[in-house]
Each structure stands twice: as C-alpha cells, then as structure tokens.
Amino acid sequence: MALILGLESSCDETAAALVTSDRRILAHTLAGQEAAHRPYGGVVPEIAARAHVEVMAPLVEAALAEAGVTLAEVDAIAATAGPGLIGGVMVGLVTGKALALASGKPLVAVNHLEGHGLSPRLSDPDLAFPYLLLLVSGGHCQLLLVEGVGRYRRLATTIDDAAGEAFDKTAKLLGLGFPGGPAVEKAAMAGDPHAVPLPRPLVGSGEPHFSFAGLKSDVARKAGKFPVADLAASFQQAVVDCLVDRTRIALRSVRPTALVVAGGVAANKAVRGALESLAAEHGLRFVAPPLWLCTDNAAMIAWAGAERFAAGLTDPLDVPARPRWPLDPDAEKVRGAGVKA
C-alpha cells in the first residue's frame, strides 16, 4: 500500500491531502478564496497566487497532523503541474518539489484534468477502463475515452467557452454573484426552464464539439427583459441539452464500461440527473464523484498521483509548470479551440 501526499493550487482553491492506494482519504485540508475574489466577480490571478503562497505550507502541516503521519512515511509527493493559472500552479508544484527533495521521495507531476478524470475511481473501486468521461469545469468542456492511466482519447472539446465559464459569466450578467455555478443553479430552482427561448449551439449539426459563447451572448441580450430565475433556469436547461446531445453523439462511436462525469460543473444536480438518464437509455452505469470531489481538491490529485506512482510514472525535479496541458496531445486541432483543446 502506498501513501501519497497531494497538493492542488491551479485556480482559487489551495489544498493538501493524504490518500492511500487502497482509496482511503486520511486527511484533506482546503482554503478557499471566494471572499477575496467576490468584489471582482471572478478569479484575479495575482490575488490567487499570493493567497496560495500564504496558506500552502500550513495546509500541508495540518494534513500531516490530521492523518497522524510524518513526511518520512509518505511514499510520493503529487502536485498539480498544470493546466491552470500559472502563478498558482507554480506555488503548488514548487512546494511539491521542495518536499520531494527534502524527503528524498519521488515527485509525481499531475495534470489537473487527469485528477478530475481519475477521481471517480477514487470513490468507485468498480469503475474499470475504458469509460466515457464528460469533463466539465470552468476552463474545460471535453468528452474523453479514458483507456487507462495516462491514456486519453479526446472525442470532443469546446470551440469557445467552457460550460463552467458560461455559468460564471451568466451569473455575472444576472447579478447573481460569485462563484457563479452554484448561484445560477440556486436561482434556477425558482424559475421555469422553458420560459426564455435560448439557443442550443451546434445541437443538430452533427458536429461532435461544444459551443457556449452564443448561448452566453443571448443571455446578455435578454438580461433585464425576463425574470432572473426564469433566465437562470432556461440557461441551465440549454446547457444540459447541449451536454446530453454531444454525449449522445460520442456514445455512437465508443463502447465504454460506464458514462462518467467529473469537474466542477458535475456538481450541478440538473446536469447529473440528465446524464444519469442518458446512461440508463444506453444501458450503461453512470458514475459521478461525490459533490465535494467534483470541485478542485487535493484528494483527486493525490489519487491521480497514486495511480501514476503504481504505474511507475514519476517525474524529475525540473518538470515545468504548464498553463496549458492537453490530456490528448495528439488530438486533431479544432476550429476556434486554440490551446484550450
């Protein structure tokens, strides 16, 4: 059994966790920054990076104390090495390198997206490869066939905004506050999802990819002309319809063991419910991590580190921090997607 220390700092959550290779989470410490970013309606990279510097070391100390272990008892250090806000990524990765050097332990540089992608296997020991993963977060919206640790085949990606980005921008347009995803979901509970006519970009086109920029723009045009709750509910329903339609297209080309959703938007109950129905329609298991494992956390980084460590995948201390890091570097370029793909 291996014991992995995981560190996460890719956006506005600083976290440390200790996870074993037999799926026990011994400790998880986390510090959020919502209050610092709320006045700006979104994450400010410079503020985020400084906050990571202030709390990372104390969080590591607290995690070790909570688990009742010393650094000498840890088998490897796993740290997010990208993608993300580069200032924050560097804080966690440099901390991981320092701990690895000081303790003589191996370093595992984890792709943040792989952390999300493997997190369902932390909570579900029966989830076997290959599974179809809908990865939906603030920065990414992709469909991937997860064939194994480090083996990802991208089937679709967004050509403009990610789903989570669209949620955040819609929340700002509607004056719902920050963080936007939970705020839109809460407002939508009191609204009619069919009250406001909104587009479903690319639905019915046969193209496998996602697009949310046009939807967001239409919300901007209609803000103030409809009740906020109805706009929030109609927007959320449009996103759900797009996600389900694109996932249905992907299911035509692969034979997965399960339909899996991960990433921050996977915490949205409407999204989870619609995908669960789609999985049942195709006779597939539906797997989603617990809600707290969907948002950024260090347990998923530690678990991805455990999976990579078990496969003999460790990294040198000069491994770089990366603002962009595609899971499938061989995937064809998509119009408009640029380096986000």
C-alpha positions, 0 to 999 in steps of 0.5 A: 500500500502506498501513501501519497501526499497531494497538493492542488493550487491551479485556480482559487482553491489551495489544498493538501491531502493524504490518500492511500492506494487502497482509496482511503482519504486520511486527511484533506485540508482546503482554503478557499478564496471566494471572499477575496475574489467576490468584489471582482466577480471572478478569479484575479490571478495575482490575488490567487497566487499570493493567497496560495503562497500564504496558506500552502505550507500550513495546509500541508502541516495540518494534513500531516497532523490530521492523518497522524503521519510524518513526511518520512512515511509518505511514499510520493509527493503529487502536485498539480503541474498544470493546466491552470493559472500559472502563478498558482500552479507554480506555488503548488508544484514548487512546494511539491518539489521542495518536499520531494527533495527534502524527503528524498521521495519521488515527485509525481507531476499531475495534470489537473484534468487527469485528477478530475478524470481519475477521481471517480475511481477514487470513490468507485473501486468498480469503475474499470477502463475504458469509460466515457468521461464528460469533463466539465469545469470552468476552463474545460468542456471535453468528452474523453475515452479514458483507456487507462492511466495516462491514456486519453482519447479526446472525442470532443472539446469546446470551440469557445467557452467552457460550460463552467465559464458560461455559468460564471459569466451568466451569473455575472450578467444576472447579478447573481454573484460569485462563484457563479455555478452554484448561484445560477443553479440556486436561482434556477430552482425558482424559475421555469426552464422553458420560459426564455427561448435560448439557443442550443449551439451546434445541437443538430449539426452533427458536429461532435464539439461544444459551443457556449459563447452564443448561448452566453451572448443571448443571455446578455441580450435578454438580461433585464427583459425576463425574470432572473430565475426564469433566465437562470433556469432556461440557461441551465436547461440549454446547457444540459441539452447541449451536454446530453446531445454531444454525449449522445453523439460520442456514445455512437462511436465508443463502447465504454464500461460506464458514462462518467462525469467529473469537474466542477460543473458535475456538481450541478444536480440538473446536469447529473440527473440528465446524464444519469438518464442518458446512461440508463437509455444506453444501458450503461452505469453512470458514475459521478464523484461525490459533490465535494470531489467534483470541485478542485481538491487535493484528494483527486490529485493525490489519487491521480498521483497514486495511480501514476506512482503504481504505474511507475510514472514519476517525474524529475525535479525540473518538470515545468509548470504548464498553463496549458496541458492537453490530456490528448496531445495528439488530438486533431486541432479544432476550429476556434479551440486554440490551446484550450483543446 
